[in-house]
Amino acid sequence: MSQELQRGQGVTLQIDDLAYGGEGIAHLDGRVIFVQGGLPGDTCTARLTQVKKRFAKAELSSVIEPSPLRVPQRCAAAAAGAGCCDFGTIDPSQELQIKTKILLNQMAKLGGVKLDEAHVEQISLGRVSRWRTRLRLGVNPHGEVGMRKARSREVVTEALCAQAVPELVEALQHIGVQTPGSEVVAARGDDGEVSIAAVKNAPRGKRSEKVEEILVGEPQVKHELEGVTFTLPTTAFWQAHEKAPSKYSELIQRLLIHAEPAWTTAWDLYGGVGAFAPALAKALPNAWIHSVEASRGAALAGQRAFQGQYLENRVEFHTGDVEKLVETLPTPDVVLLDPPRKGAGAEVVEAIAGKQPSTVVHIGCDAATFARDLGAWKTNGYVVEQLFVVDAFPETHHCEAIASLRPEMPGKYGNASARGAA
């Protein structure tokens, strides 16, 4: 029988594994304990923060016997309490393997998709710190700028996150006091130029994009990808890791290496500025690309980037929600989708699968929602051919997953030439 546990109680635990989200897993008298900050192999003390019938949650208090994975926290901001680098205490040489294991567990548990290791390729981007080109910071009641604590608006000002590229670290040292409760967004372009904007405070759980003042540089930054120059507002989305966009483009082309000349229609869903359209165009030389993006500003930035180039006559931008627009697009041979962290969802996957694309490239930055999306693909008759796990967010529990899928029964779903013959 389980002993009575109380919130605030101190316990001594042996950490056995890691859960999705980076919490250590321990067991106490038949109950699972999730320990924030615990690593497999740790013997530690922890303080219970939540107690339920079958499980409890706790925060690490002290490490009695450290795990072989444990190293001193590599991020000074996280050491001071910021919620940025929750994997900053893990040996960086082990990070990618740990994330891959968590992702595969989520795929099996939540999606019912069990993938042989032969179909999984782990990819490091080579830099484990000073890789992030975009930061969103909080401002405390005294006007000081810093990283936020996990799941809190409280701001840590003692140090900046170790993820930030050196140009951002330097520029942020000179912006001075800001409006209490507001936010500061900093971005560095591929040309090394930095833009820092003060943005209006947003309600809890929302992101504000309304720029109040440009504190450093111009109100936009430039990024180069596959020979295209994208000029984006400071607050616009772009892949955070400086090496991620080019690597993702390379991987997309690898997954489409067997594309057929008869494939003439591709969808680029949740396409943003169309950053992956050049990769699709290279992999599918005869295809017209339909890019769907909810943000009108992002779509306009993509249109401007492609003006005067061969892509101007090969990419059509559609502004609106993916779930509403998929029924209006021409039947695709290839679908690339890169949904936000919440995932595409079962309804969107079902709608896409109903169009019977020959190949799908699905990108995800959250292990749980990616796993659920793959489960939806499985339900709709698609199987995973190849999976790339990219350590695009070093020092955190996040990774990027890129999967190629095909119809499990080609005779039923068919490829482009088969559909045309029919």
N, C-alpha and C positions, 0 to 999 in steps of 0.2 A: 504493500500500500504506500502511495506517495506521501511524503511528509508535507506538512503545511509550510508553504513558502510565503513570504511576505515581501511586498514591494519595499525596497530600501535595504533589504537583508543582504549581508555579505556571505559569499559562498566560495569554496575552493573547487576548481574545475580542471579537467583535462580536456583540451580541445582536440577533437578527432578529425574534423573536416571543415570545409568552407561552404557556406550557403550562397545562393544567388544574392547579390547585393553586398558580398564581402564580409558577412558576419561569420564568426567562428561557430561551429556546432559542438556542443558538449551534451552530456547526459547526466542527470542527477535523479536517482531513485525512480527510474522509469519515465521521467519527463525530459523532453528536449529543451535545451537552453541555448538560445542564440546570443552570442557574445560579441558586441561591437568592439572591434580592435583585437580580437583573439585570432591566433593562427594555428593551423594543425601542428600538433607537437608541443604546444605551450601547456605548462602547468601554471595556473594563474589564480588570482583572487578576482572576484567581480562583484558588482553591486546590482541587484535585481531592480529593473526599472518597470517591468510589466509581468504580471503573473496570470496565466490562464490555466484551464483544467489540464490541457495536454502539453502546453509549452510555456516557456517564460523567456523574457528578454533581459539582457544585462549589459552593463558597461564594464570594460576592463578596468580594474583598479591597480593591480600590480602583477608582474610576471615573476613567478618563483623559479621556474626552469624554462628558458626560452626555446622556442622551436628552432630547428636548423634553418628554417626559412627566414627567420627574423633578423633584420639589420636595424641600425639606428634610423629613426625617421629622417628621410632625405629632404623633407620640405619643412622649412622653418615656420611657415604659416600654419601648416597642419599641426606641427608640434605645439603651437600656441593656441590650438583649438579650432582652426578653420576646417570647414568640411570638404576641402578640395582633394587632398591626396590620401584617400583611405587605404591605398596599397603602398604608401610610401615607406612602410616598415618591412616590405617583402623584398627579398633578394631579387634584383631586377632580372637576373638570368633565369629565374623560375616563373616570372610573372605570366608570360604567354601560355605556358603549359597549364598553369592553374586556371587561367581564364578559359582555355579550350575545354578543359574538363568540366567546368561549370556550365559552359554553353551546351556541350553534348548531353549533360545530365538534364538540362532544361528542355532540350529538344525531345528527349525520350519521355520525360515526365509529363510535360505540358502539351507536346505535339504528337506524341506517339511515333516519333521519327527516330529510328536507331540507325546511325551511320557508321559504316566500317571506317577505321582509321586510315585505310588506304585512299579514301575519298576526301580526306581532310588535309589541308596544307596550312601550316602555321607560318605567319609572315610578320617579322619585326621590321619596323621602320628605321631602326638603327639609333635613334636618339631617345634616351629615357628621361631626360629633363631638358628644360629650355626649348620646348617644341611648340608651345601654344601661341598662335598669332592673334587670338581674340580673347578678351577678358571682359567679364561683366562684374563690376564691383559695387559694394554698398557704401553708404555714407552714414556715419554715426551721428548722434545728437550734437557733437562738437564740430561737425564738418570734416572729420577725418575720414579718408578713403581706405578701404581694405576689403579683404575677403570675408564672406559671411560664414558663420558657423553652420554646421549641417542642420537642415530643416529649421532654420531660424533666420530672423532678420538682424540678429546681433552681429556686429562687425568686429573682425580681428584686424588690428592696425599694426601689430608688432613687426610683421614681415609680409612680403608679397609671395605668392605661390611660386614654387620652384618650376612649375610648368611654363611660365611666361618666357618668351624669347627675350634676349638681352635688350633689344630696342624698346620694348614696352616697359621693362624694368627701369630703364634710364628715363624715359619720357614721363612716367607716372610720378617720379620723384619731384617734379617741378610744377605740378598743377595746383598746389596749394589747397586751401580750405574750400569745401563745396557746400551746397545747400543740404542741411541735415535731412535725412530720410530719402534723398534722391538716389540716383544710380549714375555710375560712370561706365561708359563702354569704350574700350581701347582696342584698336586693330592695327596690324602692320601689314602692308602690302608686300608683294613679291619684289618690289623695287627697293624695299627697306624703309619706305616712308611710313610714318606713324600718324594716325588720326585718333584723337581722343574727344569724345562727346559727352556732355552732361545731358542726361535724359530725364524726363518727368517721372516722378514716382508713380508706380502702378499698384493696383490692389494686390493683395497677397495671392500668389499663385499665377499672376499674370506677368507678361513681359512688356515693358514700355519701349516703344520705338520713337516717341516724339522727342526730337532733339531740341533742347533749350538753348544750348551754346556749344560751339566748337572750341574746345580748350587748347588743342594742339593740332597743327597741320590743317589739311583740307577736310571738307565734309564727306570725302569718299576715299577709298583705297583701290589699288589696281592689283589684279592677279592674272598670271599668265598660265594657260593650260592648252596643250596641243596646238600651239601657234595662235591662239585666240587671246585677246586682252579683254578681261572683264573689269569694268569700272563699277564699283558697288558702294552704296552708302555705308557709313561706318557701322551702323547697326544691323546691316543685312547679314543673312546667313552665308557662311563659307566654311568648308571643312577646317576644323581647328588646328590639326597637326600640319605643319608646313609641308610635309612630304606626302600627306594623304591624297590630295587630288590627283597627282600624277600617278601614284601607285594604283589607286582605284581605276583610273582610266586604262592602265596597263592590264589589270586583272579582268576588266570587262571585255577587253579585246581578246584576251586568252580564252575566256569562257565562250566566246563567239567564233572561235577559230574555224569551226566546222560549218559556219553559216553557208547557206546555199545561195547561188546567184539569183534564184527565183524569188527570194525573200525581198519584198518591195515595200513593206510597211512596218514601222517600229513605233512603239509607244515609249515615251520617257515620262513616267508618272512621278508626281511630287518633284518635278524637274528643277525647281528653283530658277536660276538664270540660264539653265541649259548647259551646265558645266560638263555633263557626260554626253551631250549630243555629238561633240567631235569624235569621241571614242566609238559611239554607235555608227557614225557616218563612215569611219575607217573600216570597221568590221563588216558593215553592210553597204557596200559601194553603190548598190542599186536601190536603196531604200529611202523613202520619204519618212521623216521623223516628226511625230506629233508629241510636243512637250506640254504637259498639263501642270499648272502651278496655281495655287490659290492666291498668291501675292501678285497683284498687278504690277507693282514696282519691280519685282524680281523679273517678271516676264519682259517688261520693257527694257530692263538692263541687258537681258539676253538678246533681244532684238537689235539693240544698238551695237552689241559686241559682234554680231554676225553680219552687220551691214557691210557691203562691199566685198564679202568673202564668199567662197563657194557654198558655205552653209546657209547663206541668206535664202537660197532657192531650194534648200533641202529640209529646213526646219520650220514647222508651223507651231506657234505658241497658242495655247488655249488657256484662258484664265477662268478659274473656278474650282469647285471641289471635285476631286477625282471620282467620288462615288456617283456624282451627278453627270459627269461628262463621258464616262467610259461607254455609255450606250450611244453616244453621238459620234464616236470616232470610227474610221474605217477599220475593218477586221485586221488585226495585227498578225504578223509572222513572229515577231520578237517583242517581248515586253520587258522593260527595265523599270523597276520601281524602288524608290529610296524613301520610304515613309518616315515620318517623324518618330520620336521615341515611343509613342503610344502604339505604333504599328499600323498596318493597313486595315486589319480586322477581317472577320470571316465574310462579311457581305461584299466587301470590295474584292477579295480574292475570288469569291464565287462568281462575281460579275466578269472578272477578267478571264477566269477559266472557261466561262461560257462562250467566250470568243475563240477558244481553242488555239492559242498561240503555240507554235512549234517549240519555242524556247522562252523561258522566263529567267531573268536575272533579278534576284531579290536581295536587297541590301538592308541590314538592320543594325542599330547601335544599342539595342537593349535585348539581352539574352532571353528574357521571358516573353516579350511581345513577338520577337523573331520566332521563337519556338512555337507560339500559338499560331502565327501566320503560316509556318511550315505545316502545322497540323491541318490548317484549312486547305492548303494546297493538296495535301494527301487525301483529304476527304473528297476533293474535286478531281482526283485521278492523276495527280502529278507526283513525280518522285524526284528526289535530290540526286543529281549526277555528281556534283563537285561542290566542295565547301572550302572557302578561304576564311581563316580566322586571323584578323589583322590587329596587332597591338597598337591601335591608333590613339589610345588614351593612356599612356604610361603613367604609373603611380596612382591609378584609379582602378576600380573593379570593372570598368567598362571596356569593351572591345568592339570592333566592327566585324560583322559577319556578312559574307557575300556568297550566295548560293546560286548555282544554275539548276534549273528544273526542266523536266521534259514530261510529256504525257506518258503514263505508265503503259498505255495501250495505243501505240502509234496508229494502228489500224482504225481505232475508234475516233481518235482526235485528228490524226492526219497531219502532214506538213503542208507547206504552201503549194507545192506542185500537186500533191494528192487532192487538196481542196479544189485547186484549179481544174484538175481532170474531172472531178465530180460534177 
